[in-house]
């Protein structure tokens, strides 16, 4: 009998996958695993898979679960980028208190990857960002690329305001978005989502 159970993803550290200088584990790929659910992946499964794929899209060193005991939410740390990724499916504008606590402890920026519970939403996920040492969150950002092989940006889902180049060495703020029209924003969003979906192993 054919198994229709959905596949999700988790972080896999490849053999000998450590940075030569820091000995920090390096993310090799996302590993598929069976979520034991029929049909569409569960919300928890999509949160985990999306978080891993975004980490891969950013690149660089990855440490899984460095905050054990501080939060029950899926968390990935990119130490070179000084960035914590926290996954959730809770609705905005909710910002988990433990996310700010993690930011205070590590001194790093935090990006909440907020996955929509509707598997067919126009925006499968949005991103809320708290820059290191900042007091206020910026919310409802989306991934953006000018080309599927180009660097990733986090840009506003509405308007053309402050945006962030997302590099393995960190988030670099820009006062303006890297596009000049709604069409360019949506086109770049589509390209970025294609890149991230490919990393999740979608067919």
PyMOL commands that set and color helices and strands:
alter all, ss='L'
color gray80, all
select helices_A, chain A and resi 43-58+97-106+182-199
alter helices_A, ss='H'
color red, helices_A
select strands_A, chain A and resi 5-18+25-38+63-64+75-78+83-88+109-115+125-130+138-144+152-156+163-167+170-174
alter strands_A, ss='S'
color yellow, strands_A
deselect
rebuild
show_as cartoon
